[in-house]
Structure formats: structure tokens, C-alpha cells
Amino acid sequence: MAISSERVEDLIGTFRESLKARGFEIYPFKVGWYNAVVSGAHQLSHSADSLALVLLSTPSMFERSFLPFVQSQRCEAVRDPIDQCTAHTVSSSVSLCFPDQSVDVSYDYEMLPSRRPKFLAQTAAHVSGAAYYYQKSDIPNPPWGDRKMFGVCIHPRLGGWFAIRALLVFKDVQVGEELQQKDPPDCVSSQEDRIELLERFNLRWRDWSYRDIIPTEESYSPQQREYFLTPPGQRGALLRQWGYLTESDTEKQSSTNKHFPKDEPC
């Protein structure tokens, strides 16, 4: 089914609003835009004009979705609670908004048998126009020589206070030429600031200062910061202290986090 750019918004509008109320954002793009900038090993096995969405969590997700999800005691002992919350939110919203569509959903934590990620999250965010992916290659004559420096996405409103959670591809929806690719806002434009950003992210990432490389409209709440700064194996106890888990739930989460640690709050 081929649709115009106006029809794209008609198709995803209700889905967008449903997720926005829960602290998530979506950005549409064509699979071809993504495949054009990644290696063959990372390309998506969908046609170039297939409609895709990248899903971001904003700071409000923690209070709007995560804490209510944990309190509902739907957590399983085999997966990280944040991942479970995201998957539950997406699957329920997809079922409600797209009952007649075939939607392929990949999450940021999922891996292929080859141990490659199912999709390159920061690349997807960049080609969709959601957030600019700053890399070493964006800096002429970088000062680090041959040292490996990982890139990082910066959102124009949220800075680094967000996370890329999922990729959705509509298997049977083809987008016409009216949907034009737009570059993400270049909010860290000077070479000096880009150097500072990559140094904060690679050398001092634990202090989270890279997230504030630009002024932001939102950031993590004190409670959310406490949660992510707590070692993974102790987060279940923290949730119990806050009154969101029972003692048996805490034991499950402690066991889960020993096997599936997530040190990075993104």
C-alpha cells in the first residue's frame, strides 16, 4: 500500500498522541534513508520505501509509564524492567492503533544471532531527523589521533536526556516521494563544542555532563536520577523502598539484574 506524506500523519497520528501521553516520541522515515548510510551487514531487510518509525523515551516516561508499570507488578524475572515497560507500552499501543497492519518491532536491547544489534539506534534517530548523531568524523583534524571516540545523539529540546528505544517498520506500507528527508537540527555546531561533547561522552560519561551540552527543556527527575545511578543489582531494593515492589518482586529483580546488567541509563 503506497501512501502520501499526509496519509502518513493520518496513519500514525493517534499512535503518536498515545505514546506522547506516556512519555515517548516517534519520528517517521523511509527504510532506504537508513540503509543508504549503514553497511550491508546492518541494513534492514525491507524495501527502500517502507515506512519506519524510531521511538524515543523522554524524561517524563519514568513517572508516566515506568513507575505505574512496576507498581502493576507485571515485571518478569528474565528482563530489565525498563525494557519490559517499553515493550509493553509499544505492543499494547500497536495492537490498539494498528489492528490491521503488520508491524515489525525491534528494540534497542535485541541482538541478532551474529551478536549485532537489530538496528543502529543512533543512526535511525539521525536519518529520521529526531536527533543529530555527532561523531568523530564530524570534526576536522580531531585532537585524539587514532583513539576510538564513540558518537552520541543530541536532541534539540532534550539534549542528552532521552533514550532511543525501538524501531518499527510497517511491512505493507510504502511511502511516496512526497515524504522528504530532513536533517536533524545541528544544535552543537562549533568544532569546540563538538570536541567537548565527545570528550564528555567518552571520558566522563558517568557524570552525565554530556547530556547538558545544550540548554534543555526537560531532564531526568531527582527520583529517576537516583534510580539510574543505583547499581543494577540494587535497583529492585530501591523500588521496594519507594513502595513499588513487594519483597518477592525485589528478589526477582535482583536476580534479573545480576544476569542482565544495564549500567547506562539510556
C-alpha positions in Angstrom: 0.0 0.0 0.0 1.5 3.3 -1.1 0.6 6.4 0.8 1.4 10.2 0.7 3.1 12.1 3.4 -0.3 13.5 4.6 -1.6 9.9 4.9 1.5 9.0 6.9 0.4 11.5 9.6 -3.2 10.2 9.4 -1.9 6.7 9.9 0.4 7.4 12.9 -1.3 10.4 14.5 -3.3 8.5 17.1 -0.3 6.3 17.8 1.9 9.4 18.3 -0.5 11.0 20.7 -1.0 7.8 22.7 2.8 7.4 23.2 3.3 11.1 23.9 0.9 10.8 26.9 3.2 8.1 28.2 6.5 9.9 27.7 7.5 8.7 24.3 8.1 10.3 20.9 8.1 8.8 17.4 9.7 10.1 14.2 8.9 8.6 10.7 11.4 7.9 8.0 12.0 5.6 5.0 13.9 2.4 5.4 16.0 3.5 2.3 17.3 6.5 4.2 18.7 4.3 6.9 20.1 1.6 4.5 21.9 4.2 2.5 24.2 5.1 5.4 24.9 1.7 7.1 27.0 -1.2 6.0 25.4 -4.2 4.2 25.6 -6.2 7.5 23.4 -3.7 9.3 20.8 -3.0 6.5 17.1 -3.7 7.2 15.5 -6.4 5.1 12.6 -4.2 3.9 12.1 -2.3 0.7 13.5 1.2 0.5 10.1 3.0 0.6 8.8 1.0 3.6 7.6 3.3 6.4 9.6 3.2 9.6 9.4 4.9 13.0 12.0 5.4 15.6 10.8 5.6 19.2 12.4 7.8 21.8 11.7 7.9 25.5 11.7 11.4 27.1 12.3 12.2 30.8 8.6 12.0 31.6 8.5 8.3 30.6 9.8 7.4 34.1 6.9 8.8 36.0 4.2 8.4 33.3 5.0 4.8 32.3 7.7 3.1 34.2 6.7 3.6 37.8 3.0 2.7 37.1 4.2 -0.3 35.2 6.3 -1.6 38.0 3.6 -0.9 40.5 1.2 -3.1 38.5 3.6 -6.0 39.2 3.7 -7.0 35.5 7.5 -7.4 35.6 9.1 -10.7 34.8 12.3 -12.0 36.3 14.0 -12.5 32.9 14.3 -9.0 31.6 15.3 -5.5 32.6 12.2 -3.6 34.0 12.8 -0.5 31.7 12.9 -2.8 28.7 9.8 -4.6 29.8 7.9 -1.3 30.3 8.9 -0.2 26.8 7.9 -3.4 25.1 4.6 -3.5 27.0 3.8 0.1 26.0 4.7 -0.4 22.4 2.9 -3.7 21.9 -0.3 -2.5 23.5 -0.3 0.7 21.5 0.5 -1.1 18.2 -2.4 -3.5 18.9 -4.8 -0.7 19.6 -3.8 1.7 16.8 -2.8 -0.7 14.0 -5.0 -3.8 14.3 -4.9 -4.4 10.5 -1.2 -3.6 9.9 1.8 -5.9 10.0 4.4 -4.0 12.1 7.9 -5.4 12.7 9.2 -4.1 16.1 12.9 -4.2 17.1 14.1 -3.0 20.5 17.4 -1.4 21.3 18.4 -4.3 23.6 17.8 -7.0 21.0 20.6 -8.7 19.2 20.8 -10.8 16.0 22.4 -14.4 16.1 25.5 -12.7 14.8 25.6 -10.6 18.0 25.0 -7.4 16.0 22.2 -5.1 17.2 19.0 -5.5 15.3 19.3 -1.8 14.3 21.7 1.0 14.8 19.7 3.2 17.1 21.6 6.5 16.8 21.7 6.2 13.0 18.0 5.7 12.9 17.5 8.7 15.1 19.7 10.8 12.8 18.1 9.9 9.5 14.6 10.4 10.9 15.5 14.0 11.9 14.9 13.2 15.6 18.4 13.9 16.9 21.8 14.8 15.5 24.4 11.9 15.7 27.7 13.6 16.4 30.7 11.6 15.5 34.5 11.9 15.4 34.2 12.2 11.6 32.2 15.5 12.1 35.3 17.2 13.5 38.1 18.2 11.0 41.5 17.3 12.4 40.2 15.8 15.7 42.7 16.1 18.6 42.6 12.4 19.6 44.6 11.0 16.8 43.7 7.3 16.2 41.9 6.9 19.6 38.4 5.5 19.3 35.8 8.0 20.2 32.2 6.9 20.3 29.5 9.2 18.8 26.4 10.4 20.6 23.0 11.8 19.6 21.8 15.2 20.9 18.1 16.1 20.8 17.3 19.8 20.0 14.9 20.1 23.0 16.2 17.4 25.4 20.0 17.5 24.8 21.1 14.1 26.0 18.2 13.5 28.4 16.4 10.9 26.3 16.9 7.3 25.0 16.3 5.5 21.7 14.2 2.6 22.5 12.8 0.9 19.4 12.4 0.7 15.6 9.0 0.0 14.0 8.7 -1.0 10.3 5.3 -1.2 8.6 5.8 -4.2 6.3 2.9 -3.3 3.9 3.1 0.5 3.8 5.1 2.2 1.2 5.8 5.9 1.3 5.7 8.1 -1.8 8.3 10.7 -2.8 6.4 13.4 -1.0 8.0 12.3 2.3 11.3 14.2 2.1 14.2 13.6 4.4 15.1 16.5 6.7 18.4 16.9 8.5 18.2 16.8 12.3 18.8 20.2 14.0 22.6 20.8 14.4 22.5 22.1 17.9 26.2 21.5 18.7 27.5 23.4 15.7 31.0 24.6 16.6 34.1 22.4 16.5 35.0 23.3 20.0 31.6 22.3 21.4 31.7 19.0 19.4 35.1 18.2 20.8 33.8 19.0 24.3 30.7 16.8 23.7 32.6 13.8 22.6 35.1 14.2 25.4 32.4 14.4 28.0 30.6 11.3 26.5 33.7 9.2 26.1 35.9 10.3 29.1 33.4 11.4 31.7 30.1 9.7 30.7 29.3 8.7 34.3 28.9 12.3 35.4 26.2 12.8 32.7 27.5 16.2 31.8 27.3 15.4 28.1 23.5 15.5 28.5 23.7 19.2 29.3 25.9 20.2 26.4 23.0 22.5 25.3 20.1 24.1 27.4 17.3 21.7 27.7 13.5 21.9 28.2 13.4 18.7 30.3 15.8 16.4 32.2 15.5 13.4 34.5 13.7 14.0 37.8 15.7 13.5 41.1 13.9 10.2 41.6 14.8 9.0 38.1 18.4 10.0 38.5 18.6 8.1 41.8 17.2 5.0 40.1 19.8 5.0 37.2 22.7 6.0 39.5 21.9 3.0 41.6 23.8 -0.2 40.6 21.6 -2.5 38.6 21.6 -5.3 41.2 20.3 -2.8 43.9 17.5 -1.2 41.9 14.9 -3.7 42.9 15.6 -2.8 46.6 15.2 0.8 45.7 11.9 0.3 44.1 10.7 -1.6 47.1 11.9 1.2 49.4 9.8 3.6 47.3 6.8 1.2 47.7 6.6 0.0 44.1 7.7 -3.7 44.6 7.0 -6.3 47.2 9.8 -8.3 48.8 9.3 -11.2 46.4 9.4 -8.8 43.5 12.6 -7.3 44.8 14.3 -10.8 44.9 13.2 -11.4 41.3 14.6 -8.1 40.1 17.9 -8.6 42.0 18.3 -11.9 40.3 17.4 -10.4 36.9 19.9 -7.6 37.1 22.7 -10.0 38.0 22.2 -11.7 34.7 21.2 -8.7 32.6 23.1 -5.6 33.9 22.3 -2.2 32.4 24.9 0.3 33.6 24.0 3.1 31.1 20.7 5.0 32.0 20.0 5.5 28.3 
